[in-house]
Amino acid sequence: MSLRSKAKFGFTIIEILVVIAITSLLSGLIVTYSSTGRDQVSLYVEESRLAQTILRAKSLAISTYANVSAPSCGYGFHIDYQGQQYQVFSYNPPVCGGVTSINPAFMIPIDSIRLTTSLIISNSIPGGGSGISDVLFVPPDPKTLIWTVADPATPTSLGDINLATKSGNASVTIGVNAAGQISF
C-alpha cells in the first residue's frame, strides 16, 4: 500500500467552502422566492375575493327585485381605506325612488372582510385617478352607481380599486363599470 492512497481521506478546505457558498446562495434564492410567491398568491386570492364580494352585492340587488317585500332599496360595496377592509351593505333610505347620492347613515353592513396583513388597498390608482369608495346596485336592472374617493358626491360611470403587496413587488387593479361588470 502506498503512502499516497492513505493520505486522501477527507475534503480540502476549499471544497468545503465552495459547497457552503453554493448552499447559502440556493437557500437565499429559495427564501426570497417563497416570500415573493406567497405575497403574489395572497394578492391574487384577495383580488378574486374582492371581485366575488362586488358580485355578491349585485346578486343581492337582483334577488331583491323578485322579493317585493324586501326591506332594502339596494345593495352595495364599500371600501374602508383607513381600516384596510371592504364590506357588502344593504342600503335603506326612507324613500327608495331615484337614488342619486349615498348616505352612510342608511348603509347597514352585511359582511365585512379585512385584508391580510401582507396586502394594502390604496385609493390612488397607478397612472392617475382615484379609487372607488362605494358601488351601489339598485334593482330592478340593477342600476349601478359608483362613487370615488376624489368625488364622493357625484356618481361616475366607472372606477378602479388598487390592491398591492406591502413590499410593493406586485399590484393589481380591479375595474367596475356602469353595467356592474368587473375587469382585472
N, C-alpha and C positions, 0 to 999 in steps of 0.2 A: 504494500500500500504506500502510495507516495504522500509526501507531506502536503502537496498542493491540493489534493482532493479532500483532505481533512480540514483545511483552513476555511473553506467556503460553506459555512452552515447558516448564517444569518443574512439580514439585509443591511445594506450600507445606509448611512445617514441621509444621503442624497435620495435614495429610493424611498425612504420613509417620508421625507419632506415633500416629495412630488405627490405621493399618494394622499397625504394630508391636504395639500393645496388643491388638488382636484376634487376631493371630497367636500372641502369647505366651499368651493365655487359652486358645485352642484347643489349643495344644501341651501346656499344663499339664493340661488335661482328658484328652487322649489318653494321656499318660504315666500319669496316675493310673488311668484306666480300664483300661489294658492290664495294669498290675501287679495290680490287683484281679481282673480277669478271669482272668489267668494263675493266681493263687492259688486261685480258685474251681474252675477246670478241674482243677488239680492235686488239690484236695480231693475232687472227685467221682470222679476216676480212682482215687485211693487208696481211697476208700470201696468202689468196685467190686472192686478187687484184694483188699481185706481180706475182703469177703464171699465172693469166689471161693476164697480160701485156707481159710476155715472150711468151705465146701462140699467142698473137696478132701479135708480131713481126714475128713469124713463119708463121702465116696465111698470112700476107702481102707478105712475100717472096714467098709463094706458089702461090698467086694470080699474082705476077709479072711474073711467068712463062707463064701464059696464055696470058698476055698482052705483046706482043713483043715490042711495042713502049714505054714501061715503062722506065723512066729515071734512075732507081736505079739498082745497081748491087746486092743489098741485103738489108735486114732489120735486125736490131739488137736491143739489150737491153743493156743499160749502167747503172752502179751504181756509183753515186757520194757519196762516203762515207763522205767527208767533209761537203757537203751540205745536207746530210741525205735525198736524193731523188734518184729516178731512172727514166729512160726515154726510150722510143722507138725512134729509129732513122733510117733514110734512109742512106745507105752507097753508096756514089757516087765517087769512084776514077776515074781518067781519063781512065784507062783500067780495064775492068771487069774481064778478064780471070785470073784464078789461084790466087785468094786471099789467102795469107798465113799469112799476118800481117794486123793489123788495124791501121789506121792513123786518129787521132781525127780531123784533118783538113777536112776530107771528110765525117764526120758524121753530118747529118742535122737532128736536133731534130724534132720529130713529136708531141710527147706528153710527158710532164714531170709530175711526181707525187711526191709530198713531203710527207714524213712520218708524222703521227700525233705526237704531242708533247710528248705523253706518251711512244713512241717506239723509238728504235735505231736500226740501221743496222750496223753490225760490220764486218770488213774484216778478223777477226780471227775466226776460226771455233772451237767449242768445240771438244776436242780430237786431236787437231792439224790440220794444213792445213791453206790454205789461201783462202779468199773469191773470188768470181767471180768479175771481173771488167767489162768484156764485153762478150756478146754472139752475134754471127753474123750468120744469116741464109742466105745462098747463094743458089739461085734457080739453077737447077730445082728440086733437090731431096726433100727438101733443105738440102744442106750440112751444118752441124752445127760446128762452130768454137767457142771455149771457151778460154778466156784468164783470168788468175787470177792476183790478185794484186802482188803476190810474183814473178811471171814471166810474165810480160806484153808483152814480145817479142815472146814467143813461145806458140802456141795454145795447149791445153790439151784435153783429152778425156772426162773429167767430172769436175764439180766444184760445190761448195756449196755457199749458201747465208744464213747468220745467222741473224735472226730477234729476238729482245728481248725487254722486257719491261724495261723502265728506272729504275724501282725499283729492277730489277733483279730477280723477283719471277717466271718468265716464259720465255721460249725462244723456237724457232722452227728453224729447218734447212731445207732449200729447196735445193734439188739437181737437177742439169741439166746434162744429159749425151750427148754423141756424136750423138745420134739419135734425140736429141731435146726433149726427154721425161723428164717430171718433176716429182720428187718424194718429198713427205713431210710427 
